[in-house]
Amino acid sequence: MPDQPLQGPSSATHVSTVVTSNAPGVTSLPPDVKHGYDEIVKGITASSNAAKKRKRTQYQSMSAFERLISTSKHFPRGVHPFFDIGLVMMHGTESQWGPPPDANSPALSKEAIGAFDKLFAVAPELLLVVKQFYIEIMDKAEQWEQLTITMREAATSTRTTDTNGIKHKLSYFLPNPLKQALSPPVPEQELKSDCGLAQPILRYYIVGYKDRLKLPSLRYTPAPDVEQEQEGGSSSDDQRAAERLLQKIVAGKYQLKYKPYPSFLYKDSKFDPNNLDAGLLHSDTVLRFLRHIWLGPSAALSGAEKISKTCNTSLHNVKKVTPARICYAVVQARTTLGTSEWTPRDGKYSFKRLFNSILKLFTAEPEHPWVIDVLEWYQSQMFQNVDFDSDAEQDKDSDDEDDVLAQRRRRAAAAIGS
């Protein structure tokens, strides 16, 4: 896909092409759809009047508007972090409920329509509500605009929040973060301009594996009482090749491309140029970033035994690892190593192309053994031993405790009456 934003019809064109014939009025809607419609209208009105931080709530307890915002926050994490959600909404609704296209109709993006379908795959109950909202905007273009602005702000702030939360988690790149440290360490306050290829340690994880093998072996400072370890399998006997590579990096002449993939995408520092699938994305580093994003920072290294009510898995109501969610973790990890905050590019290096390229590994041949193996590995590492029903059990326990208190009150009342 070209490294450019999705293009779509203007808001004015969008409003003028809405189909209203034979459309039910708001008052004739089924009660649940009418209730959801009213919640969204109320929600966008409130959000346009005051920018208030919303309380993190379990998905099942959210209003229709809160679910729509949660779905918007899921968009960069689980659909595509570089698509404009406003344009995706425009193209998707036009495709679903707009009039048949004619010769003068603006072209709709297949990528945007596909992203729209994925956007609501996690919240299918919202589609009827969004459809009604779309139908009703003939005379309320400002409400549609406010809705897409609110969704865009939610998606954008989510990407930024994720980046800020992990930008100093360089320990996730170590083979064993509990026993090792980077040597020399990279201070958290170090300027981003001093990171990327300019940083002597981080460059190992940024370059492709063929180039990493040319560099001297990485050594890690051990934690107290732990024997010092050395990265295995990545040293090179060709000192001249290492010197030439370092000279290019120091001189700023080393060109980064989204291929070959960064070396941190491979398992246990192992790389086979004759079998590029081997170990690819069986990466503990990517797994840690994925856990950090979905299960929370405390679960990044060792996983979680139960799902917290406030983690993103609960907030988005997801229990499955998907290719897009893996790709998002990869891009966030790569951003951590780079010289900039969240952005489509780091100099000439395109994060968007990196995302699309890795996503294509999954989508081009979805039944390929490598695809199945990688997805099963992440699923087992993320959710195999996780208790999804812990909150329900806690709620049940609370109800049981209420029964005990109620029985006490009945006994007390009976004692007084006797």
ABEGO torsion letter per residue (X at the ends): XBBBBBBBBBAAAAAAABBABGBBBAAABBAAAAAAAAAAAAAAAAAAABBBBBBBBBAAABBAAAAAAAAAAAAAAAABAABBAAAAAAAAAAAAABBBBBAABBBBBAAAAAAAAAAAAABAAAAAAAAAAAAAAAABAAAAAAAAAAAAAAAAAAAAAAAAAAAABAAAABABAAABBBOBBBBAABBAAABEAABAAAAAAABBAAAAAABBBBBBBBBBGBBBBBBBGABBABAAAAAAAAAAAAAGABBBBAOBBBAAABBGGBBBAABAABGBGBBAAAAAAAAAAAAEAAAAAAEBABBBAABAAAAAGBABBBAAAAAAAAAAAAAAABABBBBABBEABBAAAAAAAAAAAAAABAABAAAAAAAAAAAAAAAAABBAAAAAAAAAAAAAAAAAAAAAAAAAAAAAAX
